[in-house]
């Protein structure tokens, strides 16, 4: 069964957690004891309706304040697909949490309060989805029941959001607008009679049609090595396989390949999925391959088709989202973790911060603070094989690890 990963985004009180709770309720994904707990808590709070946000807001502080603070992952399934929803916080001080939740998602749901329309935080939520190259974005215009399901209000918000889309540099992004009421369930799972003017799909119907395989975008084949398999058993005495996950494109038996960064060449001899052999491995496959030649391949190396080589350099220019309470300053040492490859690096310079409302760069700043986004130049201690993030997400992204505390301090997207 396909697995679709979805991130949510929205401002305070836009109804993210309620929307997810409504999906769980209408798809009968809530256990009996969970549903009873929601009913009891809703009555205790004096509500005459079920507070579905209780299905996702697990922290005591979240339930007390009625806000989302940390990323919660919610799992549910339909007959055709399994889903993982990352319920991310919308506050500006939790930008790093939102980046974390959206980083592995194929689709994103941005909620807009029908009463408020497109606001400053909506700009930031769309900016992050643009930065992370999330392919499918659903703009759920929520709380339509509070504006009497007005088509004019829906169209006005849609027009405002389309102006925002014009500022995006990711033109392959698919944007879908859906009027919903998470509290009452209109157009979430079931079609609503309150919006006869809306001819599109419900939220779940749209998600059901998305191709989960598309999260592994088509580009050049990249096979970063996670481990070298040497059974050292009589039955497999000379076996030497290289295990990892294939990104970007396909690899087939007989393909001429190059091992990076050593630039040694060989051909694919065999492809294994556990104990079965296949002629071709598709993108997104976790597999083991063997080569015709006994070449030196180690964890952290990358196998690519000889005709599709990436850059191999000791310098990077990247957009960084800073996640550490300790500021990022030029001259600081960090580890760059790209796949299974970890390299000592130094931040050479910071050319400025990038406004998350699409208003441009501030080149007067040379420091990145918590939750800020900026352009950074990095010097590596040894060559790294990479692509631009726009061409290949897997080989075009990395994390910065504090060499002293071992904290994940930032996430980078290579230009």
N, C-alpha and C positions, 0 to 999 in steps of 0.2 A: 504493500500500500504506500502511495506517495505521502511524503511528509512536507507540509507547507509551513514555513516559519514567518510569522507576522509580528511587526512591532506596532505599538499604538503610541500616539502623541496627541497632546491637547493641553489647553490651559487649565488652571484650577477651576474645578466645578463644571468642566465641559462634559463630564460623564463617561470618561474612559472605562473606569472600573465597572460602572453600571452597565455599560454596553457589553463588556465581556461577560459579566454575570448573566445578562439577558440571553446572550448566545448559549451559554452553558445550560440555562434553564429551558430554553425553547428546543434545544437539541437533546434534552433529557440526559445531560452529562453530569448533573449534580447528584451526588449520593443522597440517600434518604436522610442520613444524620446531618449532612451539610445543609440540606434544605430546611430541616427542622430547626437547626441553629440559626439560620437566616430569619426564619419566621419568628422565632423567640426574640432575637435581638431587635428586629424591626418593631415588634410590639412594645418592647421595653423602651425603645427610643421614641415611642409615641407616633409612629408612622402608620397610616392606614393602607400602606402598600409594602411590597417586599423590597428591601434595600439590597439590590443585587451587588452593590460594590463590596459587600461583606464577603462575597465569594472569592475576591482577589486580594483585598487589603488585609494582609496578615499581621502586620506590626501593630502593636497596641497604639502607638502614636498615630498611625494611619487611621485606625478606626475612631480614635478620639477626635482627630482634627478633620476627618473626612477628606483626606488628601492622600495621594500616592507619593511615597518617599523613596523606596527602593524598587529595583526591577523585580517583578514577580513573573515567573514562567508558568503558564497555564496550559494544560494538555486536554484535548478532547478529540473525538473522532466522529466522522459520519460514515455512511456505508462506502463511500468512495475515496475518502482521504483522511489522514491524520493531521492535526494542527498543533503547533506550538506557538502560543501568543506571548510576547514579551510586553507586559503592562509596564510602561516606563513613565516616570514622573515628568510633569510639564514645567516645573519651576525652573527659572534660569540658573539657580544654584545647583541644579541636578542635571546640567547639560551633559556631563560625563556619563551619567547613568543612561541617558537617552541614546548617546552614541554607542554605548556598550550593547544595549538592547537591539538597536537597529543594525549593528555591524554584521550580523549573520542572517538577517531577514531578507526574504525575497519580496515581500509586500509590506506596505505600511498603511495604517489607518490614521489619518489626521482628523481629529474632531474639531468642529467649529460650532460654537453656541449660536443658534439661530437668532437669539436676541442681540448678541454682541457683534456678530459678523467677524470678518478678518481683523485680527488685532496684532500687536507687536510680537507676541509669542508665536502666533501662527507663522509669521515670517521665519522665526528661528527654527521651528519644527520642519518647515519645508526646506530650509537651507541645509539642515543636517541630512535629510533624505536625499537632497541633491548632491551633497558632499560625498555621501556613502554610496551613491549610484544605486539606490533602491529602485528597482525597475517599475513596479506597480504601486501607485499611490491612490488610495481611496479617500476622498474627502467626504466624511460623513457629517452632514449638517444636522446636528442633533438638537433635541428639544423643540422639534417642529410643533409639538402640541401646545407650546407656550406662545406660539405666534399664529395659532389657529390654522396650522398647515398651509400657510400662505405661499402660493406659487411665486408671487412677486418677490417675497422676501428671499426665497430660495434662489431665484434667478439673479437677484442683486448680489448675494454673497458669491455665487458662482462667477459673476462678472468680475468682482473684486479679486477673487483668487486667480482668475485667468490673467489678470494684469501682473500678478506675482509670478506666474509661470513664464511670462515673457522674459523675466530676468534670469531664468535658469539657463545654464550652459549644457544641461543634459537633455538634449532634444529627443532621445529615444524613450524617455519616461512616459508611461501610460497613466493618465490622470482620469479618475472616474468620480463623478459627483452623485451622492445618494442622500435623499432626505430621510431622516430617521427620528424616531423617538425611542431612545434606549429604555426609558422607564416603562413605556406602554407596549413596546415591542413592534412599533410600526416600521416595516421595511427592513427589519433586522434579519429575521429568519423567514417570516411570513409576509406576504404582500398586504399592504394596508389599503383599506377602503377610504381612508381619510385623504389619500393623495391620488385621486383618479387622474390628475394631470401628469403624474409621473409614470412613464412607460418603460422605465429601465428595470433592471434586476434588483432583487433584495441584496443585502450585504452578503449573506451566506451564499446565495446563488452565484454571485460574482466570484467569491473566493473558491467555490467549487470548480469553476471553469479555469482558474489560473493553473498554469503548468508548473508544478513544483520543480521540475528538472531545470527550468530556466534560471534558477538561482546560481547554477554553474554556467556562467555565460560562455558563449562560443568565442574562442580566440585561439591563440597558439597553445599547443599542448605543453603543460608544465607538470613535472613529476618530482616533487621534492622528496628526498629519501628520509624516512623516519627511522628505519632500522635495517641492518643487514642480517639476513637469515642464514645461519650456518648450523644445520641440525647436528652435525658430527655423529651421525648414526651410520651403521653399516649399509642400511637400505638407501640412505641419501649421502653417501660418503663425500662426494665431490659437489654437492649442491651448494650454490651460492646465489641467493635471491635478494632482491631489493624491494622492500615494502614501503608503501606510502599511499597517498591519495592523489589521483590524477585530476588536474584542473585544466580548463580551457578547451581542450580538443581531445581527439582520440589517439590511441597508440595501438599499432597492430604488429603482429609478428612479421619480421623482415624489415621494419622501418629502420633507416639509418639514424642513429642517435648520437648526441654529444653529451658528455658528462662535464658539468660545470662545478667549480671554476677551473678544473684541470685541463679542459678542452680535449680530453681523450675521446676517441670515437669507437663505435661498435654498432652492432645490429641487435634488435630485439629478438631473442631466441624463443622464449616461452612467456605466456601470461597466465598466472594462476589466480583464481578466486577460491581461497582455501585449498581444497584438494582437487579442484576441477580446472582443466585447461580450456582457454578460449583463444580465438584468433585475434580478437579486438577488445580493448578496454575503452569504455565510453567515459566522457568527462563526468566527474563526480564519483568515479569508482575507487573503492579501496581495494588494492590488489598487490600482487607480488610479480615482479618481472625478472627474468634472467637474460643475460647478454651472451652473445656468441664468443666474445673475447674475455679473458680473465683480467679485467682492468681494475684499477683501484677506485672503489666507490665507498664513501663513508656517509654516516648520518650527517645531514646538513647540506650535502651535495644536491644538485638538481640534474635530472635527465630530461633533455629536450630533443626534438627532432633537429637534425643537423641543418635543415633548411629554415628553421624558425628560432634562431638563437636570440636570446634577450640581451640586454646590456650587462656587461660585467665590469663594474667600476668600484672605486674606493670613495666616491663622493655621491651624496644624495641631496636633491632639493625636494622638499616635501611640505605638505600642509599638515600641521600638527594640531590635534585637539589635546589640550593640557589637562591632566586629571589629578595632579598632585598639589597638595597644599603648599609645598615648597616651590617657589617660582623657578621657571626655566630661564637660565642666563647663559650667554655665550661663554665658551671655554669650559663648560661642565662636561664631565665624562658620564656616559651611560652605556648600557648594553643595547644594541639593536637586535631584536628577536624577529626574524623573518622566517616563518614556518618553523622548522626544527633547527635553524641556523642561528647561532648567537654570536655576535661580533662586538668587540669593544669599540666604542665610537666617541667622538668629541663633537659637541655642538659648536660649529665654527661661527655662525652668525644667525641673527633673527632679523629678517628684513621688514617685519611689521606684523600687526594684528589684522585679522579679517573680520569685518562686522557681519554678524549673523542675520542682519536684516537686508542684505544685498546692497548696502550703501557703499561698499568698497573697502580699501585698505587704509590703515593708519600707519604710515611708514616712520612716524616719529618714535614709535615704541620699539625697544630692543629686548623686552622681557615678556614672557608669557606667564600669566597668572592662572589660577584654578578656573577651569571651564572656558578659557579663552582659546581662540583658534588663530594660528599664525603661520607664516612662511618661514621655514628654517632650512639652513644649509648644514649638512652633517659630514664629517670626515670619518671614514671607517679605517680600522687597523688592518683589514685585509679585504680583497675584492668580494663583492656580493653580486649574484645574478638576480636581476630584477627587471620588471616592466613598469610602465606607468600604470597607475591605478585605474585609469579610464580604459586601458586595454585589457588588463587582467587583474582582478581583485586580489587573488591569492598571492601572486608574486609582486604586486604593487603596493602591498600594505605591510606594516610592521608595528611593533610596540617598542617603546623605550622603557627600559628597566633601570631603576636607580642602582648603581653599582655598590652602594653602601647599605641601603635598607632592603634591597631586592623588591621594592614596590613597583608595580606597574604605574609609570608616571605619565605616559602619554601614548597616543595612537597616531600613526603617521600614514599619509597617503602620498605616494611618490608621484612627482610630476613627469 
